[in-house]
Amino acid sequence: MKKLFFLTILSILLFSGCTIKSQETIRPVEYTIVQSGTDITNKTFFGYLKSSSLTDLSFQIEGTLKKILVNEGQSVKKGQIIAELDAPLYNIQVQEAKYALSDAIIQYQNAKNYYDRIKKLHAAGGISDNDLDNAKTKMESSSVQIQIAQEKLNYMSHRSGYERIHAPADGIILSKAVSEQQYLSPGSTVVQFQGNSDVEAFIFVSQNYINKITRGQKAKVKVDAIKNKIFNAYVKEMSETSLERLSYRVKLKIVNQSPLLKDGMSASAIFEIEPEDKTQIYIPINSIIKEGNNDIVFTIVNRKNGIGEIKKNIITTGELNNDRINVTSGLNNGDYLVTRGVGEVQEGQKVKY
């Protein structure tokens, strides 16, 4: 009875082993076909933002700052009032100009009336030529004083509104330089203003790549302080001489402007550059694993009906380009390269592709 039980158990185990082997799972893998000369190099260069309309706004007359109507970081529209000045001296000067004009008119009228009387007396022979000339000179001088007073009033009237600062364009207030109730001289900075339409990126390109970039070439600009946002740009100017560290400064015009872009922010620009050597092979860097001191990739060989066998390849690598790397040996055009799950396969393993 015990011998029969042992043989029964052994038969079950042997049968189970055969079943497990016959149902061996074939792992699916993702792959790419290796092709040389098709990889566009995305090169990133670093720099900063610069606004060509960065302006210190100020009053052109003196007085006490009555009120600042904007906050730092606030967006403003062209013509919007930024600040107001309490300028009593300016108002007094306007009134003085008006009084001076009125007084000049009165003085002229008096001088003219006097001249008219002297002229009649002179015609009657009761006044000398010298008295007539003096009266005429006084009348003409009074006329000149009217012109001077009128020009001064026109000048003061032209300055009407100087007690207010207006935004010169759509833009943003970067900072405030003064406080309310502070006495200001003409030209004292009140706020620093940046226009919205002319923020540019200045980036530094190494000597190895400067000849691969041309005026008008498109680029993508990223700004460290603005996450998940890409700005379209193109090359506007390129320096002809190298700067520090054998780099060249390149100016980029940003197409899709934003109030978020501010003078001095750190930025980077990404250019698409075609490889000069069309025989170069680039592969995803995550398709490589380390085995000792060797770089290893897996390819699919003996392919038939969507089933293949894993082969291990030792490769040598060259230049890193973002998430792709140049392979200088160990791969050939047409190889089926495993790109995902490389840590879960081994040489000789059957896979679906």
TORLO-633931 format. One record per residue (C-alpha): residue in one letter; z, y, x. Coordinates in steps of 0.5 Angstrom, whole numbers, plus 500, padded with zeros to 3 digits. Each point is the difference from the previous one (the first is absolute). Layout:
AZYX...
//
This chain:
M500500500K502505506K493498503L496502494F504506499F498502507L493499500T500504493I503506504L495499506S494500495I502506497L501504506L493498503F497502494S503506500G498502507C493498498T500505494I503506504K495499506S494500495Q503506496E501504507T499508498I494504503R503507501P495505498V499506505E497507500Y494501505T495505503I494498504V500503506Q494505502S499505506G498507500T502501492D507503501I500508499T506503505N505504496K503504505T506505499F501506503F506505500G502507499Y502505495L498505494K499507501S498506495S496505502S502504494L508500502T502508499D506504500L500504494S504507500F500507497Q496505503I506505498E507501501G506498495T505496498L498493498K501500492K498492499I496494502L497497495V498493503N504494504E498497506G496494499Q497503493S493500499V497507498K493503497K496505502G503507498Q507497498I505505502I504498506A505505501E502507497L503506504D504506498A497505504P503507498L497504506Y493497498N501503493I503506502Q494501505V495499494Q504505496E499505506A493499500K499502493Y504506501A497502506L493499496S503505495D502505504A494500504I496501494I505506498Q499503507Y493500499Q499503493N505505503A496501506K493501496N503505495Y502504506Y494499503D496502493R504507500I499502507K493498499K499505494L504505504H496500506A494501496A503506498G501502507G508500499I501494505S498499507D495494502N506497504D504500494L495496496D498495506N508499500A500498493K494496500T503496506K506499496M496497494E496495504S506498504S504499493S494496498V500495506Q508499499I497497493Q496495503I505498505A505499495Q495496495E499496506K507498501L501499493N494495500Y503497506M507499497S496498493H496495504R507497503S502499492G502493500Y503499507E507499498R497493498I498494504H494496496A498493502P493501504A498493498D502494496G505497505I507498502I506504502L503497507S506504501K504506498A501505506V505505497S505501494E500504494Q503507501Q498500507Y497506503L493499502S496504505P492500499G497493503S507496499T498493498V503498493V497493500Q495496503F494498496Q495494501G494499496N498494497S492500502D500500507V505495503E497496506A502494504F500501508I500493503F499498507V495495502S500496507Q494500505N498493498Y498502493I498507500N493499501K500495494I502506495T495505498R501506496G500499492Q502493501K505498495A507498501K506498496V506504501K507498499V507504500D506497502A504504495I496498494K500493499N494496496K495506500I494500504F496506501N492500501A498505506Y494501505V500502507K499508500E500502508M501496506S503503507E495499506T506500505S506494500L507502499E506497502R500492501L492500501S499502492Y496504496R502504494V496499494K501505494L499496493K499504494I504497494V495499494N506498494Q505506502S507499497P506505500L504494503L496501506K504505505D499503506G503496506M500494497S499494504A493496498S495495502A493499499I496493500F493500502E495494499I497498506E494495501P501496506E496501506D500492502K497497494T502493503Q507501499I504496495Y506503497I505496495P506501496I506501505N504496495S496494501I503499507I506496502K504499506E500493504G504501506N496506504N494498496D496504494I498494495V496501494F497494495T493499498I498495495V495494503N497494497R498504494K498496494N500501492G506505501I504496504G501501508E504499506I505504503K498502508K504504504N497505505I503504506I497507500T501506504T500507497G498507502E501507496L504500494N497504495N506501494D500493497R494497503I500498508N494499504V499492502T497500507S500492501G501494495L496501494N493500498N495503495G501496494D506497501Y505499494L506504502V507498496T502507498R506498495G506495501V498499507G508498502E499494495V494497503Q499495506E495497504G496494496Q503502493K495500494V499506496K497503494Y496506502
//
